């Protein structure tokens, strides 16, 4: 099927106006398909022609006004042509639709824990026509009235309020406010439901029955975060939450973190924690709740006209989700997590070959739009908004947003519309700002440069902004520069960087004449989106000062600088490992511990040859052991340290003892999820096999257990296991999205390079067909997870180049192989530099 183009969407929007959808679904059939009937009322230019999108298993009937259409003859590329339109039209389409196992359309899941069946609808981007015929584009919004026939013992919920239950097994919902079709959802099955209310808004939580006890245990926290976020958004915005009830359904095998369906947000049910978790994981759940709630205004109330303004949805939800979490909930350090985790994602995406502006001028079609759901549209966009607030002031920013909501309520808007509202509220022309920040790609670097006299005092301190040669644009920044020492309070200076002044060089005169001690931290407070680099003296001071710094955000920025310098090949990975040995055992912020260990492991596994890698992991595991010994029993810091130790250690005796319940540190629970982590590491190291995996899976008959077992089986250092796993990755359509992805994630292990060497070439041979076998979302996930990321060698890059020279690749495969090959390039550069230094 061709992806809907912007030109087609513009033409269709010019010719029709949708007035309403009436959707009737029958879910009482077999396990393969369901019945769908929709009546669409719309206005049109008399005599015009257009098409409706529909992706059926079998099209049964279509009637336009007073005439029957011939669906089998007319349906082409999942589009039904409509000709001879009147001023007022009624279209009825009946079809058999297929359930999916890919997290798209109407997803059907059978819970391995108890055999119960659950359904949920994911209409995002272009999947509404998998459920009902629709004019499927963001700017044809209309009220939706849904009716569902399902087994009478089930629970059914949807965007709208339940209006009536005329007979057992029949649910009829009230019409919604005008919605874009990609927001239409429902859940159906024997769901466990909890209900509450806040400020006149009915609240609900849904999960599978097998997770009921775990949701019950956390319901107070989830409801509390929801109430706190609602209150804060009502303080920020003049428009109250506009969609009646606020349900949140935790659904299985979800591709995204969550989806902002008005009235019924769907979230991945990994957020229903069944084992001990760190506070970082609880904070992530809170920021996800706040993120989706922000969408109720940015995306749902006011919807982008086309996908080139995706940032109007995701950048604002990312910014406001983090801000509201930090301001309204107990997770008041959400900005530290944002600096440590989310911005690392943004910086990586913005330096890859596929980088794009936050607000691109042109997104040709919906398929291209899917590729822009990345660290740029989310993390970079949110960072840019935080910088805009620092520049405009919060009052002007919020006044502009409220004017935007009032002007475009239940309608669509563009970048120009938003800039007009913000400009009117602030009295500033944002055209130049938007051109530099929103229309241009890539990231700038802010470096501290100093000069010191014979008395050890600074004679010059400046922030120097540079841009990559491929994207030579400097930007305005309002930042902080902080002077940090071991024996005095931190001193912060506000600095405005003028991109047009003196080649990007901005002096900090307040520091001239001061003793040149400690370190100077640019972008203190993390108010802008820019990589930072320290001056040499500051860099030398980091190992001594970092463990004693009180400010967790400052520590996150310094760790981020160290990680990024290694990623860019400016410092060796060994320097980062040395910093971990010196400073990580003293780290108290759990999100920093987790992110530093995760990102370091990725670098060590790829930037160091096997011998150096083994030595580095010994130091990392020793740091984790020291952190574990010092951490309070039963807390998040202890759990983070234990996970880090499991991932890095080669001490199979220790791991086997933990799995057997022996020598476990006091307060640490080797519960279901930690057992799987230990077992996978033992499997990778060849100290556990198929029998142990089968036994663990038998003890954990859950969906998560099945995914963990799939990853472990793929990680077995056995030729037959690798062969079976590769068949699943490249050929299976029977297994669900999550099981295929788990298999791909387990396949490549740096300890198994010799065993998997033959599959490096097979990736580039097999992946084109595998990508075409699956839907775009799942294909992209498998493309990334199955990439031979540890085969850091020039022949791997040559295979990638040969693949990219083909003209038959899907857009997702081309984009991701291009980016992942660039990661290999960086790793090769780093290894070459280490080898040269050793020589």
Buried (B, 14 or more C-beta within 10 A) or exposed (E): EEBBBBEBBBEBBEBBBBBBBBBBBBBBEEEEBBBBBBBBBBBBBEEBEBBBBBBBBEBBEBBBEEEEBEBEEBBEEBBBEBEEBBEEBBBBBBBBBBBBBBBBBBBBBBBBBEEBBBBBBBBBBBBBBBBBBBBBBBBBBBBBBBBBBBBEEBBBBBBBBEBEEEEEBBBBBBBBBBBBBBBBBBBBBBBBBBEBEBEEBBBBBBBBBBBBEBBBEBBEBBBBBBBBBBBBBBEBBEBEBBBBBBBBBBBBBBBBBBBBBBBBBBBBBBBBBBBBBBBBBBBBBBBBBBBBBBBBBBBBBBBBBBBBBBBBBBBBBBBBBBBBBBBBBBBEBBBBBBBBBBBBBBBBBBBBEBBBBBBBEEBBBBBBBBBBBBBBBBBBBBBBBBBBBBBBEEEBBBBBBBBBBEBBBBBBBBBEBBBBBBBBBBEBEBEEBBEBBBBBBBBBBBBBBBEBEEEEBBEBBBBBBBBBEEBEBBBBBBBBBBBBBEEEEBBBBBBEBEBEEEEBBBBBEBBBEEBBBBBBBBBBBBBBBBBBBBBEBBBEBBBEBBBEBEBBBBBBBBBBBBBBBBBBBEBBBBBBBBBBBBBBBBBBBBBBBBBBBBBBBBBBBBBBEEEBBBBBBBBBBBBBBBBBEEBEEBBBBBBBBBBBBBBBBBBBEBBBBBBEEEEBBEEBBBEBBBBBBBBBBBBBBEBBBBEBBEEBBEEBEBBBBBBBBBBBBBBBBBEEBBEBBBEBBBEBEEBBBBBBBBBBBBBBBBBBBEBBEEBBBBBBBBBBEBBEBBBBBBBBBBBBBBBBBBBBBEEBBEBBEEBBEEEEBBBBBBBBBBBBBBBBBBBBEBBEBBEEEEE
